[in-house]
Amino acid sequence: GIPQEKVVAALNSLIGKDLGRVAVGEEQLPQVDIVSGATVTVLVMSDSVVRSAVKLIRSGRLGQTGVGAAGASVAPAKVVDTAISGTSDWNTLVGDGSVRSLRLTVGEVTKAFADAGQQQAAERPETGNPEDRFIDLYVAPVSVPAIGRSLLGDVVYDRLQKKLKPGQQAIVVAGDGAYSFKGSGYVRGGIFDRIELMQDGQGVRFRDRNHTRLGDLAAEGAPHLREIALFTVPDEFSLDLSEPWELQLLVQRSFGARDKATLPFDLSYTLPARYLKAAPVKAVEPAFTKATPAAQPAAAGLSEQGSPDQEPLWVKIWKMNTFK
């Protein structure tokens, strides 16, 4: 029952977007307007277009300078220092940037819709008082030992570590206010359509199988928040905690019978330097070492398919629905 022209119009909003800037991390991923009744469909179609374009640009086949081009300066590599232990209270975690927050009032969101030309959405605020809290949103990477033990407590953190695969990360997202960062999309379609994890021009949304509901945060002095979620980052998305990343909140407002407007708000995260250490230096193979002809095709196959960016979308969707 969804008119095709609505889906096409949502995707056509990508026309004219400068995905070259997205590919080099100068701009965030563009978001299409959600079509009521076809949320997952539109998200998957948009994801296909944007990921394909970014991949093509990074390949250098469109004339742009490729990411990581020759001659570019490279900063010394950092990794998370898992030896750092101990716990901190809530005020310390917020104060030193271990926990980052995004705070919006109803009036600020209404103004953002009006500035974006979405007047019908601007006229449908969540509450009658513009000073009311729209959302207090918090995020933190709890696969970092000191942060995880502080926010989850030892029992939950130890259980999480047994569940995580090597190199896999986990984050806590918590919120309070008039707007739910969870929404109801994950109940209907198994996908959290109001938040997206992003890094280096790529993004991923969480599924219900990545989610564990928490009642409270363990850190001393932590506020009681209406929604607290523990998310494991999907296997197909390699989150590098030593580099900046973002959690994007998609604010949706309905107007009319089936119409909905969407605006993105970014919550940026950079892991405090005290949790990082210099990466160990890897041994370099001698220059005269040469792969045999028989081994070359296998090596080439790894370079093409080994990166999460290269995994076909249908394979990702298949994996997301393994249980079903």
ABEGO torsion letter per residue (X at the ends): XBBAAAAAAAAAAABGBBAAAAAAGABBBBBBBBBBGAAAAAAAAAAAAAAAAAAAAAAGAAGBBBBGBBGBBBBBBBBBBAABBEBBBAAAAAAAGABBBBBBBAAAAAAAAAAAGBAAAAABBABABAABBABBBBBBBAABAAAAAAAAEAAAAAAAAAABBBGBBBBBBBBBEABBAAEAAAAAAGBBAABBBBBGGBBBBBBAAABBBBABBABBGBBBBABBBBBBBBAABBBBAABBBBBBBBBBBBBEAABBBBBBBBBBBBBBAAABBBBBBBBBBBAABBBBAAAAAAAAAAAAAABAAABBAAAAAAAAAAAX
